[in-house]
Amino acid sequence: EVNPIDKLLEKNPNALSGGAMTIILNSPKNGDFISQNMTVNAKIISMDNITKVEVYLNDKLVPQNTTSIVKSGNEYHYFSNFSPSGLELQNKLKIRVENTKNSIVEKEIILFK
């Protein structure tokens, strides 16, 4: 079943962003449990080129060892794998994206151990 917001964004990528950037986090989802290996999968919509994508776990920058970004039009598909360490019972995952116009957008979710 297709999410109505995804359907809207498919037809009009700027419907929710007013020309700014939008992060759609495909995985993990808010409230998910973390395992030893974690994959971050996000779609970033930006009218301007992306210059930086950073992932933070509990406010610590995650090393980007195995990361890929694939651009398709004004969409970027971001994948990153890492092994989280120093986990708490409740953890904050944040994705921070910057573009060529120095616009910054962030998305935060809570994950559990």
C-alpha positions as CSV (number, residue, x, y, z in Angstrom):
1,E,0.0,0.0,0.0
2,V,1.4,3.4,-1.0
3,N,1.5,6.1,1.6
4,P,-0.6,9.1,0.3
5,I,2.2,11.5,1.2
6,D,4.7,9.5,-0.9
7,K,2.2,9.5,-3.7
8,L,1.9,13.3,-3.4
9,L,5.7,13.7,-3.3
10,E,6.0,11.5,-6.4
11,K,3.9,13.9,-8.4
12,N,5.2,17.1,-6.8
13,P,8.5,16.7,-5.0
14,N,8.2,20.1,-3.4
15,A,4.7,19.8,-2.1
16,L,5.8,19.6,1.5
17,S,9.1,21.4,1.3
18,G,8.4,24.7,-0.4
19,G,11.6,24.2,-2.5
20,A,13.7,23.3,0.5
21,M,15.0,19.8,1.3
22,T,13.0,16.9,2.7
23,I,14.3,13.7,4.3
24,I,12.2,10.6,4.1
25,L,13.7,8.0,6.4
26,N,12.9,4.5,5.0
27,S,14.8,2.6,7.7
28,P,15.2,2.5,10.6
29,K,11.7,3.7,11.6
30,N,11.0,5.7,14.8
31,G,10.7,3.2,17.7
32,D,12.6,0.4,16.0
33,F,15.1,-1.8,17.9
34,I,18.7,-1.6,17.1
35,S,20.8,-4.7,16.3
36,Q,24.6,-5.1,16.0
37,N,24.6,-4.0,12.4
38,M,22.4,-1.1,11.4
39,T,21.5,0.2,7.9
40,V,20.3,3.8,7.4
41,N,18.2,4.1,4.2
42,A,16.9,7.5,3.4
43,K,15.5,9.5,0.4
44,I,16.5,13.1,0.3
45,I,14.7,15.5,-1.9
46,S,16.5,18.7,-2.8
47,M,16.3,21.1,-5.7
48,D,20.0,22.0,-5.1
49,N,22.9,19.5,-5.0
50,I,23.6,17.8,-1.7
51,T,27.1,18.6,-0.3
52,K,27.0,16.7,3.0
53,V,25.0,13.9,4.7
54,E,25.9,13.1,8.3
55,V,24.4,10.5,10.7
56,Y,24.6,10.9,14.4
57,L,23.8,8.4,17.1
58,N,23.3,9.9,20.5
59,D,24.9,13.1,19.2
60,K,28.1,11.3,18.1
61,L,29.0,11.4,14.4
62,V,28.8,7.9,12.9
63,P,31.8,6.9,10.8
64,Q,30.7,6.6,7.2
65,N,32.6,3.4,6.3
66,T,30.1,1.9,3.8
67,T,28.0,4.7,2.4
68,S,26.4,5.3,-0.9
69,I,24.4,8.1,-2.4
70,V,22.7,7.7,-5.7
71,K,21.2,10.8,-7.4
72,S,18.1,10.5,-9.6
73,G,16.8,13.9,-10.7
74,N,16.2,15.9,-7.5
75,E,16.2,12.8,-5.3
76,Y,19.1,11.3,-3.5
77,H,19.0,7.7,-2.2
78,Y,21.3,7.4,0.8
79,F,22.5,4.1,2.3
80,S,24.9,3.6,5.2
81,N,25.8,0.5,7.2
82,F,27.5,0.7,10.6
83,S,27.9,-1.2,13.9
84,P,26.5,1.0,16.7
85,S,28.4,1.1,20.0
86,G,27.7,2.6,23.4
87,L,24.0,2.1,23.1
88,E,21.5,3.2,25.8
89,L,18.1,1.7,26.3
90,Q,16.7,4.7,24.3
91,N,18.9,6.2,21.5
92,K,18.5,9.2,19.2
93,L,19.4,8.9,15.6
94,K,19.8,12.1,13.6
95,I,20.4,12.6,9.9
96,R,21.7,16.0,8.9
97,V,21.8,17.1,5.3
98,E,23.4,20.2,3.7
99,N,23.1,21.5,0.2
100,T,25.0,23.9,-2.1
101,K,22.9,26.8,-0.8
102,N,24.0,26.0,2.7
103,S,20.5,25.0,3.6
104,I,20.4,22.4,6.4
105,V,17.6,20.0,7.2
106,E,17.6,17.4,10.0
107,K,15.5,14.4,10.9
108,E,15.5,12.7,14.3
109,I,14.0,9.5,15.5
110,I,14.2,7.4,18.7
111,L,15.6,3.8,18.6
112,F,15.7,1.2,21.3
113,K,18.3,-1.3,22.4
